[in-house]
């Protein structure tokens, strides 16, 4: 049993480069899965806007972070979303809260493929609120 999931610098994708037919574009969990996600808008390893992995030895292709969060929003029967912007430790962050469900997404402006300092405490708090 899961309390929920935390996604950081990751998106739905396909390691074979066939994202359009990837099983990861949808989710068939039998119940809602509380989800919190974080992604830097300058990530080029798992591209924020989706696309091919930039390394020459990888054929993986990724959906965008927004598409990834929408998959979880759909899985959890969310009814919409709203966004707000805040600054923390010098970082400008856009938080998207999905309505009617337990899904949150954070975009860290100017961050690449790295761990955001505000992620750990938010993931722990989020999972504790869901039974961890």
PyMOL commands that place a pseudoatom at each C-alpha (Angstrom):
pseudoatom trace, name=CA, resn=UNK, resi=1, chain=A, elem=C, hetatm=0, pos=[0.000, 0.000, 0.000]
pseudoatom trace, name=CA, resn=UNK, resi=2, chain=A, elem=C, hetatm=0, pos=[1.224, 3.487, -0.859]
pseudoatom trace, name=CA, resn=UNK, resi=3, chain=A, elem=C, hetatm=0, pos=[0.616, 6.734, 0.963]
pseudoatom trace, name=CA, resn=UNK, resi=4, chain=A, elem=C, hetatm=0, pos=[1.234, 8.510, -2.358]
pseudoatom trace, name=CA, resn=UNK, resi=5, chain=A, elem=C, hetatm=0, pos=[4.089, 9.267, -4.704]
pseudoatom trace, name=CA, resn=UNK, resi=6, chain=A, elem=C, hetatm=0, pos=[6.603, 12.066, -5.067]
pseudoatom trace, name=CA, resn=UNK, resi=7, chain=A, elem=C, hetatm=0, pos=[8.092, 12.747, -8.501]
pseudoatom trace, name=CA, resn=UNK, resi=8, chain=A, elem=C, hetatm=0, pos=[11.180, 14.905, -8.916]
pseudoatom trace, name=CA, resn=UNK, resi=9, chain=A, elem=C, hetatm=0, pos=[12.761, 15.821, -12.263]
pseudoatom trace, name=CA, resn=UNK, resi=10, chain=A, elem=C, hetatm=0, pos=[10.911, 12.994, -13.912]
pseudoatom trace, name=CA, resn=UNK, resi=11, chain=A, elem=C, hetatm=0, pos=[8.131, 12.717, -16.461]
pseudoatom trace, name=CA, resn=UNK, resi=12, chain=A, elem=C, hetatm=0, pos=[6.149, 9.978, -18.105]
pseudoatom trace, name=CA, resn=UNK, resi=13, chain=A, elem=C, hetatm=0, pos=[8.136, 8.650, -20.994]
pseudoatom trace, name=CA, resn=UNK, resi=14, chain=A, elem=C, hetatm=0, pos=[9.330, 5.708, -22.968]
pseudoatom trace, name=CA, resn=UNK, resi=15, chain=A, elem=C, hetatm=0, pos=[12.909, 4.454, -22.959]
pseudoatom trace, name=CA, resn=UNK, resi=16, chain=A, elem=C, hetatm=0, pos=[12.427, 3.031, -26.452]
pseudoatom trace, name=CA, resn=UNK, resi=17, chain=A, elem=C, hetatm=0, pos=[11.535, 6.426, -27.889]
pseudoatom trace, name=CA, resn=UNK, resi=18, chain=A, elem=C, hetatm=0, pos=[7.940, 5.527, -28.695]
pseudoatom trace, name=CA, resn=UNK, resi=19, chain=A, elem=C, hetatm=0, pos=[6.123, 7.934, -26.379]
pseudoatom trace, name=CA, resn=UNK, resi=20, chain=A, elem=C, hetatm=0, pos=[2.933, 8.015, -28.447]
pseudoatom trace, name=CA, resn=UNK, resi=21, chain=A, elem=C, hetatm=0, pos=[2.315, 4.327, -27.681]
pseudoatom trace, name=CA, resn=UNK, resi=22, chain=A, elem=C, hetatm=0, pos=[3.804, 4.312, -24.198]
pseudoatom trace, name=CA, resn=UNK, resi=23, chain=A, elem=C, hetatm=0, pos=[1.754, 2.653, -21.451]
pseudoatom trace, name=CA, resn=UNK, resi=24, chain=A, elem=C, hetatm=0, pos=[2.955, 5.442, -19.142]
pseudoatom trace, name=CA, resn=UNK, resi=25, chain=A, elem=C, hetatm=0, pos=[0.699, 8.013, -20.851]
pseudoatom trace, name=CA, resn=UNK, resi=26, chain=A, elem=C, hetatm=0, pos=[-2.177, 6.685, -18.797]
pseudoatom trace, name=CA, resn=UNK, resi=27, chain=A, elem=C, hetatm=0, pos=[-2.546, 5.048, -15.429]
pseudoatom trace, name=CA, resn=UNK, resi=28, chain=A, elem=C, hetatm=0, pos=[-4.888, 2.280, -14.429]
pseudoatom trace, name=CA, resn=UNK, resi=29, chain=A, elem=C, hetatm=0, pos=[-4.542, 2.294, -10.643]
pseudoatom trace, name=CA, resn=UNK, resi=30, chain=A, elem=C, hetatm=0, pos=[-7.629, 0.921, -8.914]
pseudoatom trace, name=CA, resn=UNK, resi=31, chain=A, elem=C, hetatm=0, pos=[-7.857, 3.924, -6.587]
pseudoatom trace, name=CA, resn=UNK, resi=32, chain=A, elem=C, hetatm=0, pos=[-6.605, 7.485, -6.327]
pseudoatom trace, name=CA, resn=UNK, resi=33, chain=A, elem=C, hetatm=0, pos=[-2.860, 7.924, -5.838]
pseudoatom trace, name=CA, resn=UNK, resi=34, chain=A, elem=C, hetatm=0, pos=[-1.951, 11.174, -4.049]
pseudoatom trace, name=CA, resn=UNK, resi=35, chain=A, elem=C, hetatm=0, pos=[0.818, 12.717, -6.157]
pseudoatom trace, name=CA, resn=UNK, resi=36, chain=A, elem=C, hetatm=0, pos=[3.269, 15.557, -5.683]
pseudoatom trace, name=CA, resn=UNK, resi=37, chain=A, elem=C, hetatm=0, pos=[5.716, 16.508, -8.422]
pseudoatom trace, name=CA, resn=UNK, resi=38, chain=A, elem=C, hetatm=0, pos=[8.640, 18.895, -8.926]
pseudoatom trace, name=CA, resn=UNK, resi=39, chain=A, elem=C, hetatm=0, pos=[10.508, 19.869, -12.088]
pseudoatom trace, name=CA, resn=UNK, resi=40, chain=A, elem=C, hetatm=0, pos=[12.932, 22.586, -13.136]
pseudoatom trace, name=CA, resn=UNK, resi=41, chain=A, elem=C, hetatm=0, pos=[11.935, 24.526, -16.237]
pseudoatom trace, name=CA, resn=UNK, resi=42, chain=A, elem=C, hetatm=0, pos=[15.522, 24.356, -17.532]
pseudoatom trace, name=CA, resn=UNK, resi=43, chain=A, elem=C, hetatm=0, pos=[15.875, 20.578, -17.241]
pseudoatom trace, name=CA, resn=UNK, resi=44, chain=A, elem=C, hetatm=0, pos=[17.459, 19.247, -20.420]
pseudoatom trace, name=CA, resn=UNK, resi=45, chain=A, elem=C, hetatm=0, pos=[18.017, 15.638, -19.250]
pseudoatom trace, name=CA, resn=UNK, resi=46, chain=A, elem=C, hetatm=0, pos=[14.308, 14.948, -18.759]
pseudoatom trace, name=CA, resn=UNK, resi=47, chain=A, elem=C, hetatm=0, pos=[13.105, 17.925, -20.800]
pseudoatom trace, name=CA, resn=UNK, resi=48, chain=A, elem=C, hetatm=0, pos=[10.554, 20.076, -18.985]
pseudoatom trace, name=CA, resn=UNK, resi=49, chain=A, elem=C, hetatm=0, pos=[8.574, 20.554, -22.205]
pseudoatom trace, name=CA, resn=UNK, resi=50, chain=A, elem=C, hetatm=0, pos=[8.985, 16.922, -23.243]
pseudoatom trace, name=CA, resn=UNK, resi=51, chain=A, elem=C, hetatm=0, pos=[10.872, 15.484, -26.159]
pseudoatom trace, name=CA, resn=UNK, resi=52, chain=A, elem=C, hetatm=0, pos=[13.948, 13.380, -26.739]
pseudoatom trace, name=CA, resn=UNK, resi=53, chain=A, elem=C, hetatm=0, pos=[16.659, 12.744, -24.206]
pseudoatom trace, name=CA, resn=UNK, resi=54, chain=A, elem=C, hetatm=0, pos=[19.598, 14.892, -25.377]
pseudoatom trace, name=CA, resn=UNK, resi=55, chain=A, elem=C, hetatm=0, pos=[22.267, 12.246, -24.821]
pseudoatom trace, name=CA, resn=UNK, resi=56, chain=A, elem=C, hetatm=0, pos=[23.411, 10.455, -27.997]
pseudoatom trace, name=CA, resn=UNK, resi=57, chain=A, elem=C, hetatm=0, pos=[23.269, 6.980, -26.431]
pseudoatom trace, name=CA, resn=UNK, resi=58, chain=A, elem=C, hetatm=0, pos=[19.638, 7.237, -25.310]
pseudoatom trace, name=CA, resn=UNK, resi=59, chain=A, elem=C, hetatm=0, pos=[16.543, 6.867, -27.449]
pseudoatom trace, name=CA, resn=UNK, resi=60, chain=A, elem=C, hetatm=0, pos=[14.161, 7.769, -24.614]
pseudoatom trace, name=CA, resn=UNK, resi=61, chain=A, elem=C, hetatm=0, pos=[11.395, 10.259, -25.236]
pseudoatom trace, name=CA, resn=UNK, resi=62, chain=A, elem=C, hetatm=0, pos=[9.502, 12.117, -22.539]
pseudoatom trace, name=CA, resn=UNK, resi=63, chain=A, elem=C, hetatm=0, pos=[6.160, 13.813, -22.163]
pseudoatom trace, name=CA, resn=UNK, resi=64, chain=A, elem=C, hetatm=0, pos=[6.207, 17.270, -20.637]
pseudoatom trace, name=CA, resn=UNK, resi=65, chain=A, elem=C, hetatm=0, pos=[5.954, 17.820, -16.906]
pseudoatom trace, name=CA, resn=UNK, resi=66, chain=A, elem=C, hetatm=0, pos=[2.472, 19.309, -17.455]
pseudoatom trace, name=CA, resn=UNK, resi=67, chain=A, elem=C, hetatm=0, pos=[1.394, 16.171, -19.361]
pseudoatom trace, name=CA, resn=UNK, resi=68, chain=A, elem=C, hetatm=0, pos=[2.782, 13.988, -16.582]
pseudoatom trace, name=CA, resn=UNK, resi=69, chain=A, elem=C, hetatm=0, pos=[0.887, 15.855, -13.883]
pseudoatom trace, name=CA, resn=UNK, resi=70, chain=A, elem=C, hetatm=0, pos=[-2.259, 15.783, -16.026]
pseudoatom trace, name=CA, resn=UNK, resi=71, chain=A, elem=C, hetatm=0, pos=[-2.026, 11.971, -16.202]
pseudoatom trace, name=CA, resn=UNK, resi=72, chain=A, elem=C, hetatm=0, pos=[-2.109, 11.896, -12.400]
pseudoatom trace, name=CA, resn=UNK, resi=73, chain=A, elem=C, hetatm=0, pos=[-4.848, 14.512, -12.342]
pseudoatom trace, name=CA, resn=UNK, resi=74, chain=A, elem=C, hetatm=0, pos=[-6.967, 12.353, -14.651]
pseudoatom trace, name=CA, resn=UNK, resi=75, chain=A, elem=C, hetatm=0, pos=[-6.205, 9.200, -12.654]
pseudoatom trace, name=CA, resn=UNK, resi=76, chain=A, elem=C, hetatm=0, pos=[-7.335, 10.943, -9.480]
pseudoatom trace, name=CA, resn=UNK, resi=77, chain=A, elem=C, hetatm=0, pos=[-10.486, 12.441, -11.048]
pseudoatom trace, name=CA, resn=UNK, resi=78, chain=A, elem=C, hetatm=0, pos=[-9.374, 16.029, -10.501]
pseudoatom trace, name=CA, resn=UNK, resi=79, chain=A, elem=C, hetatm=0, pos=[-11.885, 18.634, -11.626]
pseudoatom trace, name=CA, resn=UNK, resi=80, chain=A, elem=C, hetatm=0, pos=[-9.532, 21.455, -12.632]
pseudoatom trace, name=CA, resn=UNK, resi=81, chain=A, elem=C, hetatm=0, pos=[-6.446, 23.272, -11.444]
pseudoatom trace, name=CA, resn=UNK, resi=82, chain=A, elem=C, hetatm=0, pos=[-5.179, 26.645, -10.335]
pseudoatom trace, name=CA, resn=UNK, resi=83, chain=A, elem=C, hetatm=0, pos=[-1.672, 28.071, -10.098]
pseudoatom trace, name=CA, resn=UNK, resi=84, chain=A, elem=C, hetatm=0, pos=[0.104, 30.509, -7.818]
pseudoatom trace, name=CA, resn=UNK, resi=85, chain=A, elem=C, hetatm=0, pos=[3.655, 31.843, -7.763]
pseudoatom trace, name=CA, resn=UNK, resi=86, chain=A, elem=C, hetatm=0, pos=[5.894, 32.271, -4.730]
pseudoatom trace, name=CA, resn=UNK, resi=87, chain=A, elem=C, hetatm=0, pos=[9.572, 32.832, -3.942]
pseudoatom trace, name=CA, resn=UNK, resi=88, chain=A, elem=C, hetatm=0, pos=[11.550, 30.576, -1.624]
pseudoatom trace, name=CA, resn=UNK, resi=89, chain=A, elem=C, hetatm=0, pos=[15.292, 30.724, -0.946]
pseudoatom trace, name=CA, resn=UNK, resi=90, chain=A, elem=C, hetatm=0, pos=[15.697, 32.954, -3.994]
pseudoatom trace, name=CA, resn=UNK, resi=91, chain=A, elem=C, hetatm=0, pos=[13.825, 30.573, -6.318]
pseudoatom trace, name=CA, resn=UNK, resi=92, chain=A, elem=C, hetatm=0, pos=[10.633, 31.545, -8.112]
pseudoatom trace, name=CA, resn=UNK, resi=93, chain=A, elem=C, hetatm=0, pos=[8.225, 28.621, -7.968]
pseudoatom trace, name=CA, resn=UNK, resi=94, chain=A, elem=C, hetatm=0, pos=[4.883, 28.055, -9.675]
pseudoatom trace, name=CA, resn=UNK, resi=95, chain=A, elem=C, hetatm=0, pos=[2.623, 25.726, -7.693]
pseudoatom trace, name=CA, resn=UNK, resi=96, chain=A, elem=C, hetatm=0, pos=[-0.297, 24.080, -9.450]
pseudoatom trace, name=CA, resn=UNK, resi=97, chain=A, elem=C, hetatm=0, pos=[-2.975, 22.663, -7.188]
pseudoatom trace, name=CA, resn=UNK, resi=98, chain=A, elem=C, hetatm=0, pos=[-5.406, 20.264, -8.786]
pseudoatom trace, name=CA, resn=UNK, resi=99, chain=A, elem=C, hetatm=0, pos=[-8.980, 20.560, -7.557]
pseudoatom trace, name=CA, resn=UNK, resi=100, chain=A, elem=C, hetatm=0, pos=[-11.123, 17.799, -6.101]
pseudoatom trace, name=CA, resn=UNK, resi=101, chain=A, elem=C, hetatm=0, pos=[-8.143, 15.502, -5.561]
pseudoatom trace, name=CA, resn=UNK, resi=102, chain=A, elem=C, hetatm=0, pos=[-4.696, 15.224, -3.998]
pseudoatom trace, name=CA, resn=UNK, resi=103, chain=A, elem=C, hetatm=0, pos=[-2.307, 16.287, -6.767]
pseudoatom trace, name=CA, resn=UNK, resi=104, chain=A, elem=C, hetatm=0, pos=[0.223, 19.145, -6.582]
pseudoatom trace, name=CA, resn=UNK, resi=105, chain=A, elem=C, hetatm=0, pos=[2.882, 20.212, -9.087]
pseudoatom trace, name=CA, resn=UNK, resi=106, chain=A, elem=C, hetatm=0, pos=[5.786, 22.615, -8.574]
pseudoatom trace, name=CA, resn=UNK, resi=107, chain=A, elem=C, hetatm=0, pos=[7.807, 24.215, -11.375]
pseudoatom trace, name=CA, resn=UNK, resi=108, chain=A, elem=C, hetatm=0, pos=[11.080, 25.761, -10.245]
pseudoatom trace, name=CA, resn=UNK, resi=109, chain=A, elem=C, hetatm=0, pos=[12.051, 28.582, -12.599]
pseudoatom trace, name=CA, resn=UNK, resi=110, chain=A, elem=C, hetatm=0, pos=[15.649, 28.493, -13.821]
pseudoatom trace, name=CA, resn=UNK, resi=111, chain=A, elem=C, hetatm=0, pos=[16.445, 25.058, -12.349]
pseudoatom trace, name=CA, resn=UNK, resi=112, chain=A, elem=C, hetatm=0, pos=[17.913, 22.226, -14.403]
pseudoatom trace, name=CA, resn=UNK, resi=113, chain=A, elem=C, hetatm=0, pos=[17.995, 18.490, -13.648]
pseudoatom trace, name=CA, resn=UNK, resi=114, chain=A, elem=C, hetatm=0, pos=[18.746, 18.815, -9.952]
pseudoatom trace, name=CA, resn=UNK, resi=115, chain=A, elem=C, hetatm=0, pos=[17.108, 18.504, -6.554]
pseudoatom trace, name=CA, resn=UNK, resi=116, chain=A, elem=C, hetatm=0, pos=[15.254, 21.595, -5.340]
pseudoatom trace, name=CA, resn=UNK, resi=117, chain=A, elem=C, hetatm=0, pos=[15.934, 22.429, -1.681]
pseudoatom trace, name=CA, resn=UNK, resi=118, chain=A, elem=C, hetatm=0, pos=[12.235, 22.840, -0.880]
pseudoatom trace, name=CA, resn=UNK, resi=119, chain=A, elem=C, hetatm=0, pos=[11.282, 19.402, -2.185]
pseudoatom trace, name=CA, resn=UNK, resi=120, chain=A, elem=C, hetatm=0, pos=[12.249, 17.160, 0.702]
pseudoatom trace, name=CA, resn=UNK, resi=121, chain=A, elem=C, hetatm=0, pos=[10.150, 18.831, 3.388]
pseudoatom trace, name=CA, resn=UNK, resi=122, chain=A, elem=C, hetatm=0, pos=[7.164, 19.149, 1.045]
pseudoatom trace, name=CA, resn=UNK, resi=123, chain=A, elem=C, hetatm=0, pos=[7.301, 15.477, 0.002]
pseudoatom trace, name=CA, resn=UNK, resi=124, chain=A, elem=C, hetatm=0, pos=[7.566, 14.325, 3.626]
pseudoatom trace, name=CA, resn=UNK, resi=125, chain=A, elem=C, hetatm=0, pos=[4.686, 16.555, 4.719]
pseudoatom trace, name=CA, resn=UNK, resi=126, chain=A, elem=C, hetatm=0, pos=[2.550, 15.504, 1.734]
pseudoatom trace, name=CA, resn=UNK, resi=127, chain=A, elem=C, hetatm=0, pos=[3.081, 11.782, 2.383]
pseudoatom trace, name=CA, resn=UNK, resi=128, chain=A, elem=C, hetatm=0, pos=[2.515, 12.166, 6.144]
pseudoatom trace, name=CA, resn=UNK, resi=129, chain=A, elem=C, hetatm=0, pos=[-0.824, 13.813, 5.368]
pseudoatom trace, name=CA, resn=UNK, resi=130, chain=A, elem=C, hetatm=0, pos=[-1.756, 10.701, 3.386]
pseudoatom trace, name=CA, resn=UNK, resi=131, chain=A, elem=C, hetatm=0, pos=[-0.954, 7.991, 5.905]
pseudoatom trace, name=CA, resn=UNK, resi=132, chain=A, elem=C, hetatm=0, pos=[2.817, 7.492, 5.696]
for i in range(1, 132): cmd.bond("trace and resi %d" % i, "trace and resi %d" % (i + 1))
show_as sticks, trace
zoom trace
